[in-house]
């Protein structure tokens, strides 16, 4: 596989998780849906932490992942969401070795 995946964990400020989700839905959901280089994406609330959000992303390539970070949608998302976060996300880069496809 030549794809690349990312696992991201965000910590929101206390009680701000729903607000962060609304910002994500405003900017990221449409951008990701329109991006063919996003081959999989899961945006999840952590069931054990009311101030944590996890995302699993799979891209067609490492270059596609890097390019997405330069889009106007992503930059607008960052500007609006950063004041709601407790700090930078924990990002783990992964190499998919197997996946179940549709």
C-alpha positions in Angstrom: 0.0 0.0 0.0 1.2 3.5 -0.8 -1.3 5.2 1.4 -0.6 7.1 4.6 -2.8 7.4 7.6 -2.9 9.7 10.6 -4.4 9.2 14.0 -5.1 12.5 15.7 -6.2 13.2 19.3 -7.4 16.7 20.2 -8.0 18.0 23.7 -10.6 20.8 23.9 -10.9 23.4 26.5 -13.4 22.1 29.2 -16.9 21.9 27.8 -15.9 23.0 24.3 -16.1 19.7 22.4 -19.5 20.4 20.8 -18.3 23.8 19.7 -15.2 22.3 18.2 -17.4 19.7 16.3 -19.5 22.6 14.9 -16.3 24.3 13.6 -15.1 21.0 12.1 -18.4 20.4 10.4 -18.4 23.9 9.0 -14.9 23.8 7.4 -13.6 20.2 7.3 -16.6 18.0 6.5 -17.2 19.7 3.1 -13.5 19.9 2.3 -12.8 16.3 3.2 -16.0 15.1 1.3 -14.8 16.9 -1.8 -11.2 15.7 -1.6 -10.6 12.4 -3.5 -7.2 12.1 -1.8 -9.0 11.4 1.5 -9.7 7.7 1.1 -11.1 7.3 4.6 -11.9 9.6 7.5 -13.5 9.0 10.9 -14.2 11.9 13.3 -14.9 10.5 16.7 -15.7 11.6 20.3 -13.7 9.7 23.0 -16.3 7.8 25.1 -14.1 8.1 28.2 -13.1 11.8 28.0 -15.7 14.5 27.5 -13.0 16.9 26.2 -11.3 14.6 23.7 -11.8 14.2 20.0 -10.0 11.5 17.9 -9.7 11.4 14.1 -8.5 8.7 11.8 -7.5 9.8 8.3 -6.3 7.9 5.4 -4.8 9.6 2.3 -3.9 8.4 -1.1 -0.3 9.5 -0.5 1.9 11.4 1.9 2.1 14.3 -0.6 -1.7 14.5 -0.6 -1.7 14.7 3.2 0.8 17.5 3.1 -1.0 19.4 0.4 -4.3 19.3 2.3 -2.7 21.3 5.1 -2.2 24.2 2.7 -5.9 24.5 1.6 -7.9 27.5 2.5 -10.5 25.3 4.2 -7.9 23.8 6.6 -6.4 27.2 7.3 -9.8 28.7 8.1 -10.6 25.8 10.3 -7.3 26.3 12.3 -7.9 29.9 12.8 -11.4 29.3 14.2 -10.7 26.2 16.2 -7.3 26.9 17.9 -8.8 29.2 20.6 -11.1 26.2 21.6 -8.3 23.7 22.0 -6.2 23.0 25.1 -3.1 22.7 23.0 -1.7 21.1 19.8 -3.0 17.7 18.9 -1.2 14.5 19.3 -0.5 13.2 15.8 0.6 9.7 14.9 1.6 9.0 11.4 0.9 5.4 10.2 1.6 3.2 7.3 -1.5 1.1 6.5 -0.5 -2.5 5.9 -4.1 -3.9 5.4 -7.6 -2.5 5.3 -11.0 -3.7 4.6 -12.4 -1.9 1.7 -16.0 -1.2 0.6 
